[in-house]
């Protein structure tokens, strides 16, 4: 094997560095008279050396790259590790502060907090009933137990829930007049008297406000039904509705005193008690209406007294007109009349007491 000529090797390397390709370099050397074997040996040596150099550079690059990747990865892991440690420490610190804060809250405050979405508050509640109310999410129920726990009036809560959910059965859990008010609120909101659940007050108010006669007909009590039609006729100015109302219904359409007297004379038959006419006389303060009343009443320590006379005494007392006393036919009744005006007997409790004891 021919050993490469150092001068040729040097020539080839320099010209390769200048940008000449190996083929043109070998051609130039051949033209200069160098043996072909020497040229090929030098060229092979240069090419072989170049490949080895490239392999060394490539290996170095790979090793360096791997080391760089390891260093970068280690740095990233270190940063992540520190950040994770800080986050965990912050989380533990916040959790500790939160527990300390929750431990200092009242059961009501904790229950409200749980209802707002923080379920961890339940475990800090000390009252057993409130604890289980919290665990079972009582704030999602409509029985208002949760609201009672946090100090909200139960009836107010039921009223509000009934209105929001259109559930009139919640109104039936309310006692007293507010129950009727609650029912009417739901019925009125939905424009449907069936939500009144049979409440006479609700049906009457609905009928009057919505001009709905069917609401009156839904009332079971016949007297209350008539009262409903009386009010409906008066509010709607529909006299024809009085056909289903009470005997008083037409009175709202009569303008003069004489029209009222004539109507009573025609429509109100005389009877023993005459309570309807007595009420009418007291309400209108028309004393002539007392003449249409028959019958008597027995008063303790006084005896029998004419209902008509008792009616006149009361109406006169309301009108502050004592002249009626002298016009009564029976002395006993005149004495009672004088006592009413001079001693104000039975007048201290107003109309009801006098009506009860004198009129009967």
C-alpha angles and dihedrals in degrees: 000000000000114000113232115257107239092216092054092045089051091048094050094047092050094050093046088054088051089056104259118139121239095247095058091045092053090048091053091050092050091050088052088059101255115150115261092232092055092047093050092045091052093045092049090050093051093047092048092048090049092054093049091050091050091050090052092049091047093050091048091049092051094048092046091048092051091050090049091050091050092049093048092046091049090050093049091048090049092051091046092047092051092045091049091049091050092047092049091048091049090048092050090047092050091046090051092049091047092051090049090050094047092048089058095051126096121248091252092052090048092049091051090048091051090049089054090059108276103117092177089074091072093071091060096055111111101191108086096214092049091045093057090042086056095046091049093046096238090181088077092059128089098217091091094228089127091052090050089054092054094045103262115141108256096221091049089050094050090047091053094044091049091053095046096045098033087234107145092180087076088062090061089065089062117089127222131005093331088071090061090045090052093049091049091049091056094041092047092047091054096035088231122119092199086081087068088080091212096308107154093206092049093047092048093049091045092049091050096045097042097034088235117154092185089068089060091049089054090066111103097203108081095209092049089047090056091048088052091054090047090056093042092051091049095046095044095038089230108144092185089070089067088079086079095036134082127281087265094060097088092052091078088062095049115091108187134055091239092052089055092048092048092048092051091047091054103035105031112069115208114256140168100264103030093188093150092055091044090055090047092049091050092047096047095031088222104148094193089071089068088070089071093062122098132190139048139256130216114231122194113260089358105065130205118005130180112251090215091055092045089052091051092050092053096045090048090050090053089049090045089234113138094176089093091073093070092048096058114108100219122064093218090056091047089053092051090048092052091048090053092054100036101036098024089230112188091001098103094081095044132230100337096057094046092045091051099047103032105027095032 
